[in-house]
């Protein structure tokens, strides 16, 4: 009975429970229940705000989590309509809430489990500061703790996304939680949440750019929120970021605006501590303009960080952020091997400043030490104002130079080796490190201190030369650098220097248009072409200069002037100099200056070389020079005043240097030669030469000469020297130039000798002329060379030559007290000659010799070879003493009468054509001439030929006296041809004709009157002849005797009664003389000689039939 009642009670209770559950399920699943649930949700989410909840679905299920009731919200969308704009701020795909039925039966809602699917929450702030979010525009209300106690055993989240974008402060956050398992408890007005979240941080960005992208994140959350205080607190919370653990602690508290307004934001006091990858930390703490320096960098090191957020944070307000970071033994490297740090200790602080804006942000390195195999470098600096980063730092210590240069000036300078001792203070704007401006380290930067480089090796980008073995102490005062005890190798040139420079590094890297260098430089060898390539300014400066030049188009004359302005080939534009240079060897095209000392000044418009002293061609050069370097070239070209002093100099060497342009390779950097400097510039060039070696082995002494160049005119105002034979030479010259080429020249040379050897003088003059061809092969080569020169001249214009090309003429004056020409001796020698193309014209040549006077006029060919010098001359001999003349002929080894055999005076005019040999003596075999002579007071004593002809009157023929006689002769190849020589002597009338070889051979016909010879009064005839009386005789009948000998110094063969033979021989002889005169082009008019009775037109004796 009792048992029945128990089962009954249990049955009734179960029935009632089912009835209650059924009733509750019906109630909740009815429209009334759903409407009530939607109204409850809408009221809780939109109360006191401008949030609008879009229509959504509500479902209840008793069987989903029996015996608990499950309420599901589907497609929940919340929109903020603040500021007249609707912005979705929350979307929930599905939310499942497990409800306690017992609490529902008592009118209370208790959720014990919450599961969320596809949730997205967003916040948006525009550029004006208008915000849209879950807060809407909440009206101020007194903070109250909730009256309910809540215990959520499980909060499960699947695919939760969050997005915030603030255009006012230029920041954005985008992340996603893939899965989260949390638990939450509300008790006594305090919410406590703990659990684990797993997701990804898609983007974290501030105004400077992305800080993090696509980073996996895990978080272990311990959170407490006090509703009364509106304060949340993180404790024992940690998260993984970049694979490292970050510990989070601190509080956030809602900050309510005074009056009727929404909350301004949240007051933060948060701390994040842990380790993060070094590069991520550097990317976060460095200004945006410096971050490109990290491009391509890699590091395995971690930085210990402490990230502090404090103060108010909201849509319009940034919090105060301080980041402490530290390194121990860190490393970092870039793709290029030169940029790397292998051991780095660092303690630094990042602070966004009181205004929480870029202009108040700063980074301070309290302790920074970089280790290297050569030592350690301590760095301390404060970097502030991230808009225009300003640095105040100090570098002290020793480091490896390649790494230092690669960090400070990547892409411009490359250091291969070396160490640097630094004690440098930096103060100023930090340059941008972008690809277009990377390495502009010195712009707007004050750099002061000392840097000492040891065994450094540099290469400047874009140059084909390097700087090696550099040792230097650099005292830096901003752009002013003082270089002390500098030494090294620049492009293969060893140098030493002490100098002060401004903007030197900026100029070489193209950051400044000019640089100024003052000091002392010593180099062992200097190649100006290569040096100019190395020291040319950066591309930016060159482009700027090019743009400036293009604004002012040059005329043709200006372009021609700038072509001759050698400054454009020597000093790069923008390099201002005031240096004392000492150079062991200076290469100027084909010329080389040695032991050069010079003061070089360049002010940007004019180049000045003063105090020049050096050695050139084994001589000493001194002087000064200047030329304009302005781009407009509106001033005169190069001007100079240079003196050369040589102890000994070769004439050939000097002539080759001054006559011919240098030959250059197309790849060789252009640098001027001395010849170009002389011909393209204006100025004065003086030479002092103790001894000038001539090509013939002789020498000129104490030579002084000066060149004056102005425009296209080159003058030699004076020339002075002592000639080989003790003579004194003076001269002057003038030349006309076209560009660098000689067009025409004219010179005057005066020589004064106490004693002169004429052949030696001629050999000396011939030796200073270019050597002509001496053979057929050489002549052929000369013809080919001339043809090539003609073609080249047609292409390039006139080429320069000093003597033999027809553009050079010279006037030669020679005077001598005593003169020698072979065996001929004389005095009062005077010569006037004009030197021109291939010949020397003898305008006048006089000498007193043979107790008389000789005058010569004619032409000497100078381009027939060194062994041959054809001579055409007309000679006038006046009052010549025959004993002296024949005595000299005997001395010349000619087989003629001796000085004891003849007496008398000769007046003679002759036209001669001969060939002077290498010694400039006439060759009798090549000598032809026409002679017209007057002889007075002729006496013949013991003449062998006459004695043989008058054997029967030998006593009377021993001493013959003759009346004055005039006649003509022809000299041909060592033979004297006598067509007809009529003589009136004290013995008889005579006629001589025939040939006489100057070596003694002869074939003579002598006509005489035997009757007069035997019967005449010899003494009376002698008296009349000596008294100058003319004896008139009828034309006598002459008897002819033939005297001949085939060998010199033998007896004559005498043949009597040779009248017919004489007539035939005379006719033949006249014909021969006429032929010689015609073929040898002998001028029988003697028109070059002064007009005298002797040089009047001849009586045509020779040309008569």
Helices and strands as residue ranges (DSSP letters): H 2-29, H 31-46, E 51-53, E 57-65, E 68-80, G 82-84, E 87-99, H 101-105, E 111-125, E 131-132, E 150-166, E 171-187, E 190-206, E 209-226, E 231-241, E 244-255, E 265-277, H 278-285, H 288-291, G 292-294, E 302-313, E 320-333, E 340-351, G 358-360, E 362-372, E 375-384, E 390-400, H 401-408, E 413-429, E 445-460, E 466-477, E 480-490, E 493-502, H 504-508, E 515-523, E 526-527, H 528-535, H 539-550, H 556-563, H 567-570, E 575-588, E 591-602, E 606-616, E 619-628, E 639-650, H 651-659, H 674-680, E 682-693, E 699-710, E 713-722, E 728-738, E 741-757, H 758-767, H 776-796, E 808-821, E 824-836, E 839-849, E 852-861, E 869-881, H 882-891, E 902-916, G 924-926, E 928-941, H 944-949, G 951-953, G 956-958, E 959-962, E 965-972, E 975-984, E 989-997, E 1002-1008, H 1010-1015, H 1018-1027, E 1039-1045, E 1053-1055, H 1059-1079, G 1093-1095
